[in-house]
Amino acid sequence: MEWTREIYVLRDAAGDVLYVGCTIYLKVRLQTLPSQVPWWSEVADIRSYRVPEMRAGIEELAAIRALRPRYNRAGLTAAYCPPPGLGRTSIKSLKQRKAKAS
């Protein structure tokens, strides 16, 4: 049996992405999330899809990077989710500069 995780996307009534997350048990996560975030009242739509456990982190970061959710903050680093206009070449040059400075 292959272990899976669920990537979930929370949207507001206008269809704007509020949050992207990853969990093993979506039902449990959706029961606890409302008490953990002040913006829960904005959620109008919840969609999810299953991914293999080994790819879950990569898939979640890719979704965050592509959808740019309003409330995702933790774990966003330039190495994984560069802001618009800052591509791989820029990240590579920043790493090279940092290595030269060391």
C-alpha positions in Angstrom: 0.0 0.0 0.0 1.4 3.4 -1.0 1.0 6.2 1.6 -0.6 9.4 0.4 -1.1 12.9 1.6 -3.7 15.5 0.7 -2.8 18.9 -0.7 -5.7 21.2 0.1 -6.6 24.7 -1.3 -8.8 27.1 0.5 -10.5 29.9 -1.5 -12.7 32.8 -0.6 -16.0 33.6 -2.3 -14.3 35.5 -5.1 -12.1 32.4 -5.9 -8.9 34.0 -4.6 -6.6 31.4 -2.9 -6.3 32.0 0.8 -4.2 29.0 1.9 -2.5 25.9 0.6 -1.7 23.0 3.0 -0.7 19.4 3.2 -2.0 16.8 5.6 -2.5 13.1 6.2 -6.0 13.4 7.6 -7.9 16.2 5.8 -11.1 15.8 7.9 -9.1 16.2 11.2 -7.1 19.2 9.8 -10.3 21.0 8.7 -11.8 20.4 12.2 -8.8 22.0 13.9 -7.9 24.8 11.5 -10.8 27.1 12.3 -9.7 27.5 15.9 -6.1 28.2 14.7 -6.5 31.0 12.1 -8.4 34.3 12.4 -9.3 34.3 8.7 -11.3 31.1 8.6 -14.6 33.0 8.1 -13.3 34.0 4.7 -13.2 30.4 3.4 -15.9 29.6 0.9 -14.4 26.7 -1.0 -12.1 23.7 -0.1 -10.6 21.5 -2.8 -8.0 18.7 -2.3 -6.1 16.1 -4.2 -4.0 13.1 -3.1 -0.3 12.8 -3.8 2.2 10.2 -2.9 3.8 10.9 0.5 7.3 11.1 -1.1 6.2 14.0 -3.3 3.9 15.8 -0.8 6.4 18.5 0.2 7.4 19.2 -3.4 3.8 19.4 -4.5 2.8 21.7 -1.7 5.6 24.1 -2.4 4.8 24.0 -6.1 1.2 24.9 -5.4 2.2 27.7 -3.0 4.5 29.1 -5.6 2.0 28.9 -8.4 -1.1 30.0 -6.5 0.5 32.7 -4.2 -2.0 32.2 -1.3 -2.8 35.2 0.8 -2.1 33.5 4.2 0.8 31.1 3.6 3.9 32.6 5.3 5.9 29.9 7.2 8.4 28.0 5.2 8.5 30.4 2.3 12.1 31.0 1.4 13.6 32.4 -1.7 15.2 29.0 -2.5 11.8 27.4 -2.7 9.3 30.2 -3.6 11.0 33.1 -5.2 8.8 36.2 -5.5 7.7 37.1 -9.0 10.7 38.4 -11.1 13.3 36.6 -9.0 14.1 33.4 -11.0 16.5 30.6 -10.6 19.4 32.5 -12.1 19.1 35.3 -9.5 18.9 32.7 -6.6 22.0 31.0 -8.0 23.9 34.3 -8.1 22.9 35.1 -4.6 24.2 31.7 -3.4 27.5 32.3 -5.3 27.9 35.7 -3.6 27.2 34.2 -0.2 29.8 31.5 -0.8 32.4 34.0 -1.9 31.7 36.1 1.2 32.3 33.1 3.5 
